[in-house]
């Protein structure tokens, strides 16, 4: 952690928990100084870290010993350096602190529970069922709802693993995954919702539902993607109801990817960025007014055509303001929510899960392929029993929030990552999704109380919850109207009454 030196530390933060350092003269080298000018860079958190024959645990700038080691064996309960936050703001600290009180349901012995993604290498091929063997085509055009459901049911009834062959499986109704299912994908096959069943934002429906309310058991699901096709304003891509009281269920490398790929009907041609940019641009000392162009359509104050085509030219720099009314193309309202963990759910381990609304067209050859797609909510957890693990889990570019924990408990999260919607604040959090008490949505008047303040989606919202351990969360906000130069987001971390949690470690909000 010495790159850049004390005045320009290049390492943002390191969190080390439930770990061992042994047989080395220095455990961790850092350039951190309490009077460092590099904001929160150089933050370090150690929790439940064992030392064996380590002379110096942490060595700081100027070869100063920040934390002594031992020639024998000791365990560091909790030690850190960086910023410490409370309701009044932050102070700088370096030293011991009280370790987070760990809920027993999250532990395996004295350490947080962890589980490796299953490889099924020890299972013979005769114990796999192919989705194609039941008639699913995965060609992005056929309706694969019935054959895919048949394959899932057949595999679980036979006690076998469902192998979902590479492809895009278009579905027009909810796919149900029952308890004791084991599902693995080949090269990230896609379940893609389509049609009017998922189009009503006032009556949202699950694309993939894991268990029913009250159902108990375990599910293993890995290496797949869930997506939507076109207007799907009522689609909840993943809904988790299953309760696993003993061995937790697991979800590894399962992602939501909304738009931005061939077959999604949510690419640049259908959903170009709907903004009008104007203002002074400085390039080589000059000043000019710039506009955005979509092929033969010039955007200057009125919003782009809903289905403009052609190249987007944005060869300008500087500070710009949005001009003209905001146009929302309903065809680009692509999902209600990425994932919902419902009150009946319990015992779910998630690792490397990315819940993504596309900000660019991945299959475009354009130099700039920004797109505007509207999705309401990221990951909403309201499990009353909890015992949820989020390991390296990200949610990006949803309108109202990326993560929301409401009326839940006993949750471990490490390396949470968020990005705000690039098109905000035009439109802001108020459109196109209206806040609903039914979904415990944040209310705009609670978030933006100052006139002129941006009213953007939240990175993380916590309400009426307890026993949450967050380690190393990065809540990023980069853009205003797709412009990184003028981003000035409001703080994306919001806590409300009855919250009994602590944020421990190098959780931070990165502001450009």
Secondary structure, 3 states (H helix, E strand, C coil): CCCCCCCCCCCCEEEEEEEEEEEEEEEEECCCCCCCCCCCCCEEEEEEEEEEEEEEEEECHHHCEEEEEEEEEEEEEEEEEEEEEECCEEEEEEEECCCCCCCHHHEECCEECCCCCCCCCCCCHHHEEEHHHHCCCCEEEEECHHHHHHHHHHHHHCCCEEEECCCEEEECCCEEECCCCEEEEEEEEEEEECCHHHCCCCCCEEEEEECCCCCECCCEEEEEEEEECCCCCCEEEEEECCECCCCCEEEEEEEEEECCCCCCCCCCCCCECCCCEECEEEECCEEEECCEEECCEEECCCCCCCCCCCCEECCCCCCCEECCCCCCCHHHEEEEEEEEECCCCEEEEEECCEEEECCECCCCCCCCCEECCEEEEEEEECCCCEEEEEECCEEECCCCEEEEEECCEEEEEECCEEECCCCCCCCCCCCCCCCCHHHCCCCHHHHCCCCCCCCCCEEEEEECCEEEEEECCEEEECCECCEHHHCCCCCCEEECCCCCCEECCCCEEEEC
